[in-house]
Amino acid sequence: MKLTMNDINKKKQNAYDIYNRYQATMAGQLNDDVMTLYQNFDEIAIELGWESSDLWEVCENQHSASQGL
C-alpha cells in the first residue's frame, strides 16, 4: 500500500505521541509499559519504511524545536 503524505504525517505524529509517552514514563509521570511503547513505535517505523533510530531522531528533533532548544 502506498502511503499518502497525510498518512505519513499521521504516522509521524503517532510516533511523536509515543515518544512523548515514553519520555513521561521514564520521568515517572506515566506508568506505561515501555516494551509496548517500543513495539508500537517500531511498527510505525516499519510502516514508514524507516529505521526506528531514524524516526526516534526525528522525534527528538521535533521535541527540541518545540522547547526552543
Helices and strands as residue ranges (DSSP letters): H 5-26, H 34-48, H 52-66
